[in-house]
Amino acid sequence: MRRFLVVLLIVALFVLGAIAWIVLGPGPLNFAGGSRIALQDYKGPDPTGVPAGLRNASLVERGQYLTRAADCEACHTSAIGVMLISSMPCTKASRRMVCGSIPPFPIPLIR
């Protein structure tokens, strides 16, 4: 009986600890630390990380920058090297998925 009570006490402490961590633990946006600041009061550099040279760039130039930064070509390039039109199977994080075509207009898909 005593062993049962000890095990029950350990399980209860574990459950209470887990509940306390969920309730009192860090929130989902507390990954960077620091204090919160209202966006209108922020005076630091651009938090998006986009180079200052693209601030006044055209929409196409900003899109080209984003596709290079996100490495979209890795999954969206066809077998013959045509970029951003592929629907090729690719493997990411031990899963197999098919990456669709990016342009909004219909194009022939190369398989």
N, C-alpha and C positions, 0 to 999 in steps of 0.2 A: 504493500500500500504506500509506503514511504517513497519508493522509487517512482511510482505513478505520479505522486504529488510533485516530486522534483521535476519530472519530465513535463508535467502540465505547467508548472511555474516557468520553466525555460521557454516553452512554446508561447505562453502568454506574454512573457517579456519580449520575445521576438516579434510577435504580432503588434504589441504596443509600440515597439521601436519602429517598425515599418509604418504604422499609422502616423507616428510623430514625424518621421522623415517626409512622408507625403504631404502632411499638413504644414509643417514648419520648414521644410527643405527649400532649396533654391527653386525659383520659378523658371519657366521655359525660356525667358528672355534674359536670364542672369548668366549668360555664358561669357560675357566680356568683363564683368565686374564694373566698378566705377559707379558714379552717381547718375541719376536720371536728370535730363535737361529737356525743356520744351524746345521743339524744333525752331520756333521763331527766335529763341534766345541763343541758338548755337552759332558760334563765330569761328569755328575751326575750319580745316580744309574740307573739301567735298567728301562726305562720308560714303559715297557710292564707289569711289576708287576710279572713276572715269577720268582720263587725263584732261587737264584744263584746255588743251588744244581742241577737244571735241565739244566743248561747251556751246560753241556757235556753229558747229558742223551741220551739214545737211542730214536728213533722216537716213539716207542711204549710207553715208559715211559712218554714222553711229551704228547702224545695223551691221555693217562690215566689221567694225571693231568688236561688237558683241559676238558675232559668229566666230571670229578668230579667238576671242578670249574664252568662249565656252567650248571651243574645239568641236563645233557642230559637224565639221567635215569628217571627223573620225567615223561617224555612223551614217552620215548622209551623203557619201560619195560612192558612185557606181563602180562596178568592176573595171570599166574602161576609163575611169578617171574624171567623169563628169560630176562636178560638185553640186551638192544640195538637191539632187533629184532621185536619190536612190531609195529603194525599199528593200534593202539588203538585210539579211539576218545578222545580228551582231550579239556578242556575248559581253555582258556587263555584270559584275558581282555574282558570278556563277549562275546567271539566268540567261536564257536565250530569248531574244525579243526581236521583232521586226520594226525597224525604224522607218517611219513613213516619209513621204515627200514633203518638203517644206514649202515650195511655192504654192500660192493659192489657186493657180490655174492647172487644168488637167494636163499631164504630160505622160508619155509612155514610160513605164517602169522597166528597168533592166534587171533581170533576175539571174 
